[in-house]
Amino acid sequence: MQVELVTVAKFFSPTEAHVYRAKLESEGIPAFVFDENLATFYPFASSLTGGAKLKVRAEDLERAQEILAEGPRLASEE
């Protein structure tokens, strides 16, 4: 069975992409960061390639967009 992954967001900073990946995973949505090495080693190329891409399963896209719209929360904010 092949799973379709779709891009839910793009980031110039791979670190920021991983913050949002962790947020999605804490909500039970598997998420993956693609192209982070290119964005890390060739930051000038990020604008050409779209930076680090955060991907989720196609069936999780709508819920992932809702979660990302809320933004990350720090433990001190809870």
All heavy atoms as a GROMACS GRO file, in nm:
protein
  608
    1MET      N    1   0.084  -0.118   0.000
    1MET     CA    2   0.000   0.000   0.000
    1MET      C    3   0.088   0.124   0.000
    1MET      O    4   0.174   0.140   0.086
    1MET     CB    5  -0.089  -0.001   0.123
    1MET     CG    6  -0.176   0.118   0.136
    1MET     SD    7  -0.276   0.101   0.284
    1MET     CE    8  -0.365   0.250   0.275
    2GLN      N    9   0.066   0.211  -0.095
    2GLN     CA   10   0.146   0.332  -0.108
    2GLN      C   11   0.068   0.449  -0.047
    2GLN      O   12  -0.050   0.467  -0.072
    2GLN     CB   13   0.176   0.360  -0.254
    2GLN     CG   14   0.278   0.467  -0.274
    2GLN     CD   15   0.319   0.476  -0.420
    2GLN    OE1   16   0.256   0.420  -0.507
    2GLN    NE2   17   0.425   0.548  -0.446
    3VAL      N   18   0.138   0.528   0.036
    3VAL     CA   19   0.077   0.642   0.102
    3VAL      C   20   0.116   0.768   0.027
    3VAL      O   21   0.233   0.790  -0.003
    3VAL     CB   22   0.124   0.652   0.249
    3VAL    CG1   23   0.069   0.774   0.316
    3VAL    CG2   24   0.085   0.527   0.325
    4GLU      N   25   0.017   0.853  -0.003
    4GLU     CA   26   0.045   0.979  -0.072
    4GLU      C   27   0.077   1.086   0.032
    4GLU      O   28  -0.002   1.112   0.123
    4GLU     CB   29  -0.076   1.022  -0.153
    4GLU     CG   30  -0.054   1.153  -0.225
    4GLU     CD   31  -0.178   1.206  -0.295
    4GLU    OE1   32  -0.285   1.143  -0.287
    4GLU    OE2   33  -0.166   1.312  -0.357
    5LEU      N   34   0.195   1.147   0.017
    5LEU     CA   35   0.233   1.258   0.104
    5LEU      C   36   0.215   1.388   0.027
    5LEU      O   37   0.247   1.396  -0.091
    5LEU     CB   38   0.380   1.245   0.148
    5LEU     CG   39   0.414   1.126   0.236
    5LEU    CD1   40   0.563   1.125   0.266
    5LEU    CD2   41   0.335   1.129   0.365
    6VAL      N   42   0.162   1.489   0.098
    6VAL     CA   43   0.140   1.620   0.037
    6VAL      C   44   0.209   1.725   0.123
    6VAL      O   45   0.223   1.710   0.243
    6VAL     CB   46  -0.010   1.652   0.021
    6VAL    CG1   47  -0.075   1.559  -0.078
    6VAL    CG2   48  -0.082   1.647   0.154
    7THR      N   49   0.252   1.833   0.059
    7THR     CA   50   0.317   1.942   0.130
    7THR      C   51   0.212   2.028   0.198
    7THR      O   52   0.122   2.080   0.132
    7THR     CB   53   0.402   2.027   0.034
    7THR    OG1   54   0.501   1.943  -0.027
    7THR    CG2   55   0.472   2.141   0.107
    8VAL      N   56   0.226   2.043   0.329
    8VAL     CA   57   0.132   2.125   0.405
    8VAL      C   58   0.191   2.264   0.432
    8VAL      O   59   0.116   2.359   0.451
    8VAL     CB   60   0.090   2.054   0.535
    8VAL    CG1   61   0.204   2.041   0.632
    8VAL    CG2   62  -0.027   2.124   0.601
    9ALA      N   63   0.324   2.276   0.431
    9ALA     CA   64   0.388   2.406   0.454
    9ALA      C   65   0.533   2.400   0.406
    9ALA      O   66   0.592   2.293   0.396
    9ALA     CB   67   0.384   2.442   0.602
   10LYS      N   68   0.588   2.520   0.378
   10LYS     CA   69   0.729   2.533   0.340
   10LYS      C   70   0.794   2.634   0.433
   10LYS      O   71   0.732   2.733   0.470
   10LYS     CB   72   0.741   2.582   0.195
   10LYS     CG   73   0.686   2.484   0.093
   10LYS     CD   74   0.697   2.540  -0.046
   10LYS     CE   75   0.635   2.446  -0.148
   10LYS     NZ   76   0.644   2.501  -0.284
   11PHE      N   77   0.921   2.607   0.468
   11PHE     CA   78   0.994   2.692   0.561
   11PHE      C   79   1.135   2.715   0.508
   11PHE      O   80   1.198   2.624   0.456
   11PHE     CB   81   1.005   2.625   0.698
   11PHE     CG   82   0.872   2.591   0.758
   11PHE    CD1   83   0.814   2.467   0.737
   11PHE    CD2   84   0.805   2.682   0.837
   11PHE    CE1   85   0.691   2.436   0.793
   11PHE    CE2   86   0.683   2.652   0.894
   11PHE     CZ   87   0.625   2.529   0.870
   12PHE      N   88   1.186   2.836   0.525
   12PHE     CA   89   1.325   2.862   0.490
   12PHE      C   90   1.418   2.805   0.595
   12PHE      O   91   1.533   2.774   0.567
   12PHE     CB   92   1.350   3.012   0.470
   12PHE     CG   93   1.287   3.063   0.344
   12PHE    CD1   94   1.184   3.154   0.350
   12PHE    CD2   95   1.328   3.019   0.220
   12PHE    CE1   96   1.124   3.200   0.234
   12PHE    CE2   97   1.270   3.064   0.103
   12PHE     CZ   98   1.167   3.155   0.110
   13SER      N   99   1.370   2.787   0.716
   13SER     CA  100   1.449   2.732   0.825
   13SER      C  101   1.406   2.588   0.854
   13SER      O  102   1.291   2.564   0.893
   13SER     CB  103   1.430   2.816   0.952
   13SER     OG  104   1.477   2.746   1.064
   14PRO      N  105   1.496   2.490   0.836
   14PRO     CA  106   1.463   2.352   0.870
   14PRO      C  107   1.426   2.337   1.018
   14PRO      O  108   1.342   2.255   1.052
   14PRO     CB  109   1.591   2.274   0.836
   14PRO     CG  110   1.661   2.359   0.736
   14PRO     CD  111   1.629   2.500   0.773
   15THR      N  112   1.486   2.419   1.103
   15THR     CA  113   1.454   2.412   1.245
   15THR      C  114   1.307   2.445   1.268
   15THR      O  115   1.237   2.378   1.345
   15THR     CB  116   1.543   2.509   1.325
   15THR    OG1  117   1.679   2.475   1.301
   15THR    CG2  118   1.514   2.502   1.474
   16GLU      N  119   1.259   2.548   1.203
   16GLU     CA  120   1.118   2.585   1.215
   16GLU      C  121   1.028   2.474   1.161
   16GLU      O  122   0.924   2.443   1.220
   16GLU     CB  123   1.091   2.715   1.139
   16GLU     CG  124   0.952   2.769   1.159
   16GLU     CD  125   0.927   2.900   1.087
   16GLU    OE1  126   1.012   2.944   1.007
   16GLU    OE2  127   0.820   2.958   1.112
   17ALA      N  128   1.068   2.411   1.053
   17ALA     CA  129   0.991   2.299   0.998
   17ALA      C  130   0.979   2.186   1.100
   17ALA      O  131   0.873   2.125   1.115
   17ALA     CB  132   1.056   2.249   0.870
   18HIS      N  133   1.087   2.160   1.173
   18HIS     CA  134   1.084   2.053   1.273
   18HIS      C  135   0.999   2.090   1.394
   18HIS      O  136   0.939   2.002   1.456
   18HIS     CB  137   1.226   2.013   1.314
   18HIS     CG  138   1.290   1.921   1.216
   18HIS    ND1  139   1.254   1.788   1.201
   18HIS    CD2  140   1.385   1.944   1.121
   18HIS    CE1  141   1.326   1.733   1.106
   18HIS    NE2  142   1.406   1.826   1.055
   19VAL      N  143   0.993   2.217   1.428
   19VAL     CA  144   0.904   2.260   1.538
   19VAL      C  145   0.760   2.228   1.501
   19VAL      O  146   0.684   2.171   1.581
   19VAL     CB  147   0.921   2.411   1.567
   19VAL    CG1  148   0.810   2.463   1.657
   19VAL    CG2  149   1.057   2.439   1.628
   20TYR      N  150   0.720   2.261   1.379
   20TYR     CA  151   0.584   2.233   1.335
   20TYR      C  152   0.561   2.084   1.314
   20TYR      O  153   0.451   2.035   1.337
   20TYR     CB  154   0.552   2.314   1.210
   20TYR     CG  155   0.522   2.458   1.241
   20TYR    CD1  156   0.621   2.554   1.234
   20TYR    CD2  157   0.395   2.497   1.282
   20TYR    CE1  158   0.594   2.687   1.264
   20TYR    CE2  159   0.367   2.629   1.312
   20TYR     CZ  160   0.467   2.724   1.304
   20TYR     OH  161   0.440   2.855   1.336
   21ARG      N  162   0.664   2.010   1.271
   21ARG     CA  163   0.652   1.864   1.259
   21ARG      C  164   0.621   1.804   1.395
   21ARG      O  165   0.531   1.720   1.409
   21ARG     CB  166   0.781   1.803   1.204
   21ARG     CG  167   0.776   1.649   1.194
   21ARG     CD  168   0.915   1.588   1.178
   21ARG     NE  169   1.009   1.630   1.279
   21ARG     CZ  170   1.013   1.583   1.405
   21ARG    NH1  171   0.928   1.492   1.445
   21ARG    NH2  172   1.104   1.627   1.490
   22ALA      N  173   0.694   1.850   1.498
   22ALA     CA  174   0.672   1.799   1.633
   22ALA      C  175   0.531   1.833   1.682
   22ALA      O  176   0.466   1.752   1.748
   22ALA     CB  177   0.777   1.856   1.728
   23LYS      N  178   0.483   1.952   1.648
   23LYS     CA  179   0.347   1.992   1.686
   23LYS      C  180   0.245   1.899   1.623
   23LYS      O  181   0.152   1.852   1.690
   23LYS     CB  182   0.322   2.138   1.644
   23LYS     CG  183   0.181   2.185   1.663
   23LYS     CD  184   0.142   2.190   1.808
   23LYS     CE  185   0.001   2.249   1.821
   23LYS     NZ  186  -0.055   2.227   1.952
   24LEU      N  187   0.260   1.870   1.495
   24LEU     CA  188   0.166   1.780   1.428
   24LEU      C  189   0.172   1.640   1.488
   24LEU      O  190   0.068   1.578   1.513
   24LEU     CB  191   0.195   1.774   1.278
   24LEU     CG  192   0.164   1.900   1.199
   24LEU    CD1  193   0.209   1.884   1.054
   24LEU    CD2  194   0.017   1.936   1.206
   25GLU      N  195   0.292   1.591   1.515
   25GLU     CA  196   0.306   1.458   1.571
   25GLU      C  197   0.248   1.451   1.712
   25GLU      O  198   0.194   1.348   1.752
   25GLU     CB  199   0.451   1.413   1.566
   25GLU     CG  200   0.494   1.384   1.423
   25GLU     CD  201   0.633   1.327   1.410
   25GLU    OE1  202   0.710   1.326   1.508
   25GLU    OE2  203   0.665   1.282   1.298
   26SER      N  204   0.257   1.560   1.788
   26SER     CA  205   0.197   1.560   1.923
   26SER      C  206   0.045   1.553   1.916
   26SER      O  207  -0.021   1.515   2.011
   26SER     CB  208   0.240   1.685   2.001
   26SER     OG  209   0.173   1.800   1.955
   27GLU      N  210  -0.011   1.589   1.800
   27GLU     CA  211  -0.155   1.582   1.777
   27GLU      C  212  -0.195   1.452   1.707
   27GLU      O  213  -0.309   1.435   1.666
   27GLU     CB  214  -0.201   1.701   1.692
   27GLU     CG  215  -0.178   1.836   1.757
   27GLU     CD  216  -0.278   1.866   1.869
   27GLU    OE1  217  -0.386   1.804   1.872
   27GLU    OE2  218  -0.245   1.950   1.954
   28GLY      N  219  -0.097   1.361   1.689
   28GLY     CA  220  -0.126   1.231   1.630
   28GLY      C  221  -0.119   1.225   1.479
   28GLY      O  222  -0.165   1.129   1.418
   29ILE      N  223  -0.060   1.327   1.418
   29ILE     CA  224  -0.047   1.328   1.271
   29ILE      C  225   0.099   1.304   1.234
   29ILE      O  226   0.185   1.387   1.264
   29ILE     CB  227  -0.094   1.463   1.213
   29ILE    CG1  228  -0.243   1.483   1.243
   29ILE    CG2  229  -0.068   1.469   1.063
   29ILE    CD1  230  -0.297   1.616   1.198
   30PRO      N  231   0.130   1.191   1.170
   30PRO     CA  232   0.267   1.168   1.125
   30PRO      C  233   0.307   1.276   1.025
   30PRO      O  234   0.231   1.309   0.933
   30PRO     CB  235   0.261   1.031   1.057
   30PRO     CG  236   0.134   0.968   1.105
   30PRO     CD  237   0.040   1.080   1.136
   31ALA      N  238   0.425   1.332   1.043
   31ALA     CA  239   0.472   1.440   0.955
   31ALA      C  240   0.620   1.419   0.925
   31ALA      O  241   0.692   1.361   1.006
   31ALA     CB  242   0.449   1.576   1.021
   32PHE      N  243   0.662   1.470   0.810
   32PHE     CA  244   0.798   1.448   0.762
   32PHE      C  245   0.853   1.576   0.703
   32PHE      O  246   0.779   1.650   0.638
   32PHE     CB  247   0.799   1.338   0.655
   32PHE     CG  248   0.727   1.213   0.700
   32PHE    CD1  249   0.592   1.197   0.675
   32PHE    CD2  250   0.794   1.116   0.771
   32PHE    CE1  251   0.524   1.085   0.719
   32PHE    CE2  252   0.728   1.002   0.815
   32PHE     CZ  253   0.592   0.986   0.788
   33VAL      N  254   0.983   1.601   0.723
   33VAL     CA  255   1.048   1.719   0.667
   33VAL      C  256   1.134   1.673   0.548
   33VAL      O  257   1.219   1.586   0.564
   33VAL     CB  258   1.134   1.792   0.772
   33VAL    CG1  259   1.207   1.910   0.709
   33VAL    CG2  260   1.047   1.839   0.888
   34PHE      N  261   1.111   1.733   0.433
   34PHE     CA  262   1.186   1.702   0.312
   34PHE      C  263   1.273   1.822   0.275
   34PHE      O  264   1.240   1.936   0.306
   34PHE     CB  265   1.090   1.674   0.195
   34PHE     CG  266   1.029   1.538   0.198
   34PHE    CD1  267   0.937   1.504   0.296
   34PHE    CD2  268   1.062   1.443   0.104
   34PHE    CE1  269   0.879   1.379   0.299
   34PHE    CE2  270   1.005   1.318   0.106
   34PHE     CZ  271   0.913   1.285   0.204
   35ASP      N  272   1.382   1.796   0.207
   35ASP     CA  273   1.473   1.898   0.153
   35ASP      C  274   1.540   1.983   0.261
   35ASP      O  275   1.584   2.094   0.235
   35ASP     CB  276   1.401   1.991   0.053
   35ASP     CG  277   1.350   1.915  -0.068
   35ASP    OD1  278   1.409   1.811  -0.102
   35ASP    OD2  279   1.251   1.960  -0.128
   36GLU      N  280   1.550   1.931   0.383
   36GLU     CA  281   1.614   2.009   0.488
   36GLU      C  282   1.764   2.019   0.469
   36GLU      O  283   1.823   2.121   0.504
   36GLU     CB  284   1.582   1.953   0.626
   36GLU     CG  285   1.644   1.818   0.656
   36GLU     CD  286   1.607   1.769   0.794
   36GLU    OE1  287   1.642   1.836   0.893
   36GLU    OE2  288   1.544   1.663   0.802
   37ASN      N  289   1.828   1.918   0.412
   37ASN     CA  290   1.972   1.924   0.391
   37ASN      C  291   2.008   2.034   0.292
   37ASN      O  292   2.104   2.108   0.311
   37ASN     CB  293   2.027   1.790   0.345
   37ASN     CG  294   2.025   1.687   0.454
   37ASN    OD1  295   2.024   1.722   0.572
   37ASN    ND2  296   2.023   1.561   0.417
   38LEU      N  297   1.931   2.045   0.187
   38LEU     CA  298   1.957   2.149   0.088
   38LEU      C  299   1.941   2.287   0.151
   38LEU      O  300   2.023   2.375   0.133
   38LEU     CB  301   1.862   2.134  -0.031
   38LEU     CG  302   1.884   2.231  -0.146
   38LEU    CD1  303   2.024   2.213  -0.205
   38LEU    CD2  304   1.779   2.210  -0.253
   39ALA      N  305   1.836   2.304   0.231
   39ALA     CA  306   1.812   2.433   0.297
   39ALA      C  307   1.920   2.464   0.401
   39ALA      O  308   1.952   2.581   0.424
   39ALA     CB  309   1.674   2.434   0.361
   40THR      N  310   1.977   2.360   0.462
   40THR     CA  311   2.080   2.381   0.564
   40THR      C  312   2.214   2.414   0.501
   40THR      O  313   2.281   2.509   0.542
   40THR     CB  314   2.094   2.255   0.652
   40THR    OG1  315   1.968   2.231   0.717
   40THR    CG2  316   2.201   2.273   0.756
   41PHE      N  317   2.255   2.335   0.402
   41PHE     CA  318   2.388   2.352   0.346
   41PHE      C  319   2.397   2.458   0.237
   41PHE      O  320   2.503   2.513   0.211
   41PHE     CB  321   2.440   2.219   0.292
   41PHE     CG  322   2.465   2.119   0.402
   41PHE    CD1  323   2.386   2.006   0.414
   41PHE    CD2  324   2.564   2.142   0.497
   41PHE    CE1  325   2.407   1.915   0.516
   41PHE    CE2  326   2.585   2.052   0.599
   41PHE     CZ  327   2.507   1.938   0.609
   42TYR      N  328   2.285   2.487   0.173
   42TYR     CA  329   2.281   2.589   0.068
   42TYR      C  330   2.164   2.683   0.094
   42TYR      O  331   2.066   2.685   0.018
   42TYR     CB  332   2.267   2.522  -0.070
   42TYR     CG  333   2.379   2.428  -0.101
   42TYR    CD1  334   2.360   2.290  -0.095
   42TYR    CD2  335   2.505   2.476  -0.134
   42TYR    CE1  336   2.464   2.203  -0.123
   42TYR    CE2  337   2.609   2.389  -0.162
   42TYR     CZ  338   2.587   2.252  -0.156
   42TYR     OH  339   2.690   2.166  -0.183
   43PRO      N  340   2.172   2.763   0.200
   43PRO     CA  341   2.058   2.848   0.236
   43PRO      C  342   2.018   2.945   0.124
   43PRO      O  343   1.902   2.980   0.111
   43PRO     CB  344   2.104   2.923   0.361
   43PRO     CG  345   2.250   2.899   0.373
   43PRO     CD  346   2.284   2.778   0.290
   44PHE      N  347   2.115   2.987   0.044
   44PHE     CA  348   2.084   3.076  -0.068
   44PHE      C  349   1.993   3.008  -0.170
   44PHE      O  350   1.920   3.074  -0.243
   44PHE     CB  351   2.211   3.127  -0.135
   44PHE     CG  352   2.292   3.016  -0.197
   44PHE    CD1  353   2.270   2.975  -0.327
   44PHE    CD2  354   2.392   2.952  -0.122
   44PHE    CE1  355   2.344   2.872  -0.383
   44PHE    CE2  356   2.467   2.849  -0.178
   44PHE     CZ  357   2.443   2.809  -0.309
   45ALA      N  358   1.997   2.877  -0.175
   45ALA     CA  359   1.915   2.802  -0.270
   45ALA      C  360   1.774   2.779  -0.219
   45ALA      O  361   1.686   2.738  -0.295
   45ALA     CB  362   1.981   2.669  -0.302
   46SER      N  363   1.749   2.808  -0.092
   46SER     CA  364   1.616   2.786  -0.035
   46SER      C  365   1.509   2.863  -0.110
   46SER      O  366   1.398   2.814  -0.130
   46SER     CB  367   1.613   2.825   0.112
   46SER     OG  368   1.676   2.728   0.190
   47SER      N  369   1.540   2.984  -0.151
   47SER     CA  370   1.441   3.062  -0.222
   47SER      C  371   1.411   3.002  -0.359
   47SER      O  372   1.301   3.020  -0.412
   47SER     CB  373   1.486   3.207  -0.237
   47SER     OG  374   1.605   3.214  -0.311
   48LEU      N  375   1.505   2.928  -0.414
   48LEU     CA  376   1.484   2.866  -0.545
   48LEU      C  377   1.407   2.735  -0.534
   48LEU      O  378   1.329   2.701  -0.622
   48LEU     CB  379   1.618   2.840  -0.613
   48LEU     CG  380   1.705   2.963  -0.640
   48LEU    CD1  381   1.840   2.921  -0.694
   48LEU    CD2  382   1.635   3.056  -0.737
   49THR      N  383   1.432   2.661  -0.426
   49THR     CA  384   1.371   2.529  -0.411
   49THR      C  385   1.248   2.528  -0.323
   49THR      O  386   1.180   2.428  -0.313
   49THR     CB  387   1.474   2.430  -0.353
   49THR    OG1  388   1.509   2.473  -0.221
   49THR    CG2  389   1.596   2.417  -0.440
   50GLY      N  390   1.221   2.638  -0.255
   50GLY     CA  391   1.106   2.643  -0.166
   50GLY      C  392   1.139   2.607  -0.024
   50GLY      O  393   1.051   2.596   0.060
   51GLY      N  394   1.265   2.585   0.007
   51GLY     CA  395   1.307   2.556   0.144
   51GLY      C  396   1.270   2.417   0.189
   51GLY      O  397   1.245   2.328   0.108
   52ALA      N  398   1.265   2.399   0.320
   52ALA     CA  399   1.229   2.270   0.380
   52ALA      C  400   1.078   2.253   0.370
   52ALA      O  401   1.002   2.344   0.401
   52ALA     CB  402   1.276   2.264   0.525
   53LYS      N  403   1.035   2.136   0.326
   53LYS     CA  404   0.893   2.110   0.306
   53LYS      C  405   0.840   2.016   0.413
   53LYS      O  406   0.899   1.911   0.437
   53LYS     CB  407   0.871   2.051   0.168
   53LYS     CG  408   0.906   2.148   0.057
   53LYS     CD  409   0.919   2.078  -0.076
   53LYS     CE  410   0.977   2.170  -0.181
   53LYS     NZ  411   1.118   2.202  -0.159
   54LEU      N  412   0.731   2.055   0.476
   54LEU     CA  413   0.664   1.974   0.576
   54LEU      C  414   0.552   1.898   0.507
   54LEU      O  415   0.464   1.959   0.446
   54LEU     CB  416   0.610   2.062   0.688
   54LEU     CG  417   0.543   1.992   0.805
   54LEU    CD1  418   0.640   1.897   0.875
   54LEU    CD2  419   0.489   2.095   0.903
   55LYS      N  420   0.558   1.765   0.513
   55LYS     CA  421   0.461   1.682   0.442
   55LYS      C  422   0.385   1.594   0.539
   55LYS      O  423   0.438   1.550   0.640
   55LYS     CB  424   0.531   1.596   0.338
   55LYS     CG  425   0.594   1.677   0.226
   55LYS     CD  426   0.647   1.591   0.115
   55LYS     CE  427   0.704   1.676   0.005
   55LYS     NZ  428   0.631   1.662  -0.118
   56VAL      N  429   0.259   1.570   0.503
   56VAL     CA  430   0.171   1.481   0.580
   56VAL      C  431   0.097   1.391   0.482
   56VAL      O  432   0.098   1.415   0.360
   56VAL     CB  433   0.069   1.561   0.665
   56VAL    CG1  434   0.140   1.646   0.769
   56VAL    CG2  435  -0.022   1.647   0.578
   57ARG      N  436   0.028   1.290   0.535
   57ARG     CA  437  -0.055   1.205   0.450
   57ARG      C  438  -0.169   1.289   0.394
   57ARG      O  439  -0.219   1.380   0.461
   57ARG     CB  440  -0.112   1.088   0.529
   57ARG     CG  441  -0.007   0.994   0.582
   57ARG     CD  442  -0.068   0.883   0.663
   57ARG     NE  443  -0.147   0.942   0.774
   57ARG     CZ  444  -0.186   0.874   0.880
   57ARG    NH1  445  -0.157   0.746   0.892
   57ARG    NH2  446  -0.256   0.933   0.976
   58ALA      N  447  -0.210   1.260   0.272
   58ALA     CA  448  -0.316   1.337   0.206
   58ALA      C  449  -0.442   1.341   0.292
   58ALA      O  450  -0.509   1.445   0.302
   58ALA     CB  451  -0.345   1.280   0.068
   59GLU      N  452  -0.475   1.231   0.357
   59GLU     CA  453  -0.598   1.227   0.438
   59GLU      C  454  -0.588   1.311   0.566
   59GLU      O  455  -0.689   1.342   0.628
   59GLU     CB  456  -0.640   1.083   0.471
   59GLU     CG  457  -0.539   1.007   0.555
   59GLU     CD  458  -0.446   0.918   0.473
   59GLU    OE1  459  -0.428   0.944   0.353
   59GLU    OE2  460  -0.395   0.821   0.530
   60ASP      N  461  -0.467   1.350   0.604
   60ASP     CA  462  -0.447   1.433   0.724
   60ASP      C  463  -0.432   1.581   0.691
   60ASP      O  464  -0.415   1.664   0.781
   60ASP     CB  465  -0.321   1.388   0.800
   60ASP     CG  466  -0.336   1.250   0.860
   60ASP    OD1  467  -0.448   1.212   0.897
   60ASP    OD2  468  -0.234   1.179   0.871
   61LEU      N  469  -0.436   1.617   0.564
   61LEU     CA  470  -0.405   1.753   0.521
   61LEU      C  471  -0.493   1.858   0.588
   61LEU      O  472  -0.443   1.957   0.643
   61LEU     CB  473  -0.414   1.766   0.369
   61LEU     CG  474  -0.386   1.905   0.313
   61LEU    CD1  475  -0.244   1.950   0.348
   61LEU    CD2  476  -0.408   1.908   0.164
   62GLU      N  477  -0.623   1.840   0.586
   62GLU     CA  478  -0.713   1.942   0.640
   62GLU      C  479  -0.689   1.964   0.790
   62GLU      O  480  -0.678   2.078   0.835
   62GLU     CB  481  -0.858   1.902   0.615
   62GLU     CG  482  -0.957   2.011   0.652
   62GLU     CD  483  -1.099   1.975   0.614
   62GLU    OE1  484  -1.120   1.907   0.512
   62GLU    OE2  485  -1.189   2.015   0.688
   63ARG      N  486  -0.679   1.857   0.865
   63ARG     CA  487  -0.655   1.870   1.010
   63ARG      C  488  -0.518   1.932   1.035
   63ARG      O  489  -0.502   2.015   1.126
   63ARG     CB  490  -0.666   1.733   1.078
   63ARG     CG  491  -0.640   1.736   1.225
   63ARG     CD  492  -0.750   1.807   1.302
   63ARG     NE  493  -0.715   1.811   1.443
   63ARG     CZ  494  -0.706   1.920   1.516
   63ARG    NH1  495  -0.734   2.036   1.463
   63ARG    NH2  496  -0.671   1.915   1.641
   64ALA      N  497  -0.418   1.895   0.957
   64ALA     CA  498  -0.283   1.951   0.974
   64ALA      C  499  -0.285   2.102   0.949
   64ALA      O  500  -0.221   2.178   1.022
   64ALA     CB  501  -0.184   1.883   0.880
   65GLN      N  502  -0.358   2.146   0.849
   65GLN     CA  503  -0.368   2.290   0.820
   65GLN      C  504  -0.433   2.364   0.938
   65GLN      O  505  -0.390   2.474   0.973
   65GLN     CB  506  -0.448   2.313   0.692
   65GLN     CG  507  -0.373   2.272   0.568
   65GLN     CD  508  -0.460   2.274   0.443
   65GLN    OE1  509  -0.581   2.252   0.448
   65GLN    NE2  510  -0.396   2.300   0.329
   66GLU      N  511  -0.534   2.304   0.999
   66GLU     CA  512  -0.599   2.366   1.116
   66GLU      C  513  -0.500   2.379   1.231
   66GLU      O  514  -0.494   2.483   1.297
   66GLU     CB  515  -0.718   2.281   1.160
   66GLU     CG  516  -0.834   2.280   1.063
   66GLU     CD  517  -0.940   2.179   1.100
   66GLU    OE1  518  -0.930   2.112   1.206
   66GLU    OE2  519  -1.037   2.165   1.021
   67ILE      N  520  -0.423   2.275   1.256
   67ILE     CA  521  -0.326   2.276   1.366
   67ILE      C  522  -0.217   2.379   1.339
   67ILE      O  523  -0.180   2.455   1.429
   67ILE     CB  524  -0.266   2.135   1.386
   67ILE    CG1  525  -0.375   2.040   1.437
   67ILE    CG2  526  -0.147   2.138   1.480
   67ILE    CD1  527  -0.337   1.894   1.432
   68LEU      N  528  -0.167   2.384   1.217
   68LEU     CA  529  -0.062   2.480   1.184
   68LEU      C  530  -0.112   2.624   1.195
   68LEU      O  531  -0.036   2.714   1.230
   68LEU     CB  532  -0.007   2.454   1.044
   68LEU     CG  533   0.071   2.324   1.026
   68LEU    CD1  534   0.118   2.310   0.883
   68LEU    CD2  535   0.187   2.315   1.122
   69ALA      N  536  -0.239   2.646   1.166
   69ALA     CA  537  -0.295   2.781   1.177
   69ALA      C  538  -0.295   2.829   1.322
   69ALA      O  539  -0.286   2.949   1.348
   69ALA     CB  540  -0.437   2.783   1.120
   70GLU      N  541  -0.302   2.735   1.416
   70GLU     CA  542  -0.298   2.769   1.559
   70GLU      C  543  -0.158   2.811   1.601
   70GLU      O  544  -0.143   2.885   1.697
   70GLU     CB  545  -0.341   2.649   1.643
   70GLU     CG  546  -0.483   2.606   1.621
   70GLU     CD  547  -0.513   2.473   1.687
   70GLU    OE1  548  -0.426   2.417   1.757
   70GLU    OE2  549  -0.626   2.422   1.668
   71GLY      N  550  -0.055   2.763   1.531
   71GLY     CA  551   0.083   2.794   1.565
   71GLY      C  552   0.133   2.707   1.678
   71GLY      O  553   0.056   2.639   1.745
   72PRO      N  554   0.265   2.706   1.700
   72PRO     CA  555   0.321   2.625   1.808
   72PRO      C  556   0.293   2.691   1.943
   72PRO      O  557   0.278   2.811   1.953
   72PRO     CB  558   0.472   2.624   1.779
   72PRO     CG  559   0.494   2.750   1.704
   72PRO     CD  560   0.367   2.776   1.626
   73ARG      N  561   0.283   2.610   2.045
   73ARG     CA  562   0.261   2.662   2.182
   73ARG      C  563   0.377   2.619   2.269
   73ARG      O  564   0.418   2.504   2.265
   73ARG     CB  565   0.131   2.609   2.238
   73ARG     CG  566   0.010   2.661   2.165
   73ARG     CD  567  -0.112   2.615   2.234
   73ARG     NE  568  -0.107   2.662   2.372
   73ARG     CZ  569  -0.207   2.720   2.435
   73ARG    NH1  570  -0.319   2.738   2.373
   73ARG    NH2  571  -0.196   2.761   2.559
   74LEU      N  572   0.425   2.712   2.348
   74LEU     CA  573   0.530   2.680   2.443
   74LEU      C  574   0.467   2.621   2.569
   74LEU      O  575   0.352   2.652   2.601
   74LEU     CB  576   0.608   2.807   2.480
   74LEU     CG  577   0.674   2.880   2.362
   74LEU    CD1  578   0.736   3.010   2.410
   74LEU    CD2  579   0.778   2.791   2.298
   75ALA      N  580   0.540   2.539   2.640
   75ALA     CA  581   0.489   2.478   2.762
   75ALA      C  582   0.443   2.583   2.861
   75ALA      O  583   0.346   2.564   2.934
   75ALA     CB  584   0.596   2.388   2.825
   76SER      N  585   0.509   2.698   2.864
   76SER     CA  586   0.472   2.805   2.957
   76SER      C  587   0.340   2.871   2.922
   76SER      O  588   0.281   2.940   3.003
   76SER     CB  589   0.583   2.909   2.964
   76SER     OG  590   0.600   2.970   2.838
   77GLU      N  591   0.290   2.850   2.799
   77GLU     CA  592   0.165   2.910   2.755
   77GLU      C  593   0.045   2.823   2.789
   77GLU      O  594  -0.068   2.866   2.777
   77GLU     CB  595   0.166   2.934   2.604
   77GLU     CG  596   0.268   3.036   2.561
   77GLU     CD  597   0.272   3.053   2.410
   77GLU    OE1  598   0.238   2.958   2.337
   77GLU    OE2  599   0.312   3.162   2.366
   78GLU      N  600   0.068   2.700   2.828
   78GLU     CA  601  -0.043   2.607   2.854
   78GLU      C  602  -0.096   2.622   2.994
   78GLU      O  603  -0.041   2.667   3.084
   78GLU     CB  604   0.003   2.464   2.827
   78GLU     CG  605   0.036   2.445   2.681
   78GLU     CD  606   0.089   2.307   2.651
   78GLU    OE1  607   0.099   2.222   2.740
   78GLU    OE2  608   0.121   2.284   2.536
   0.00000   0.00000   0.00000
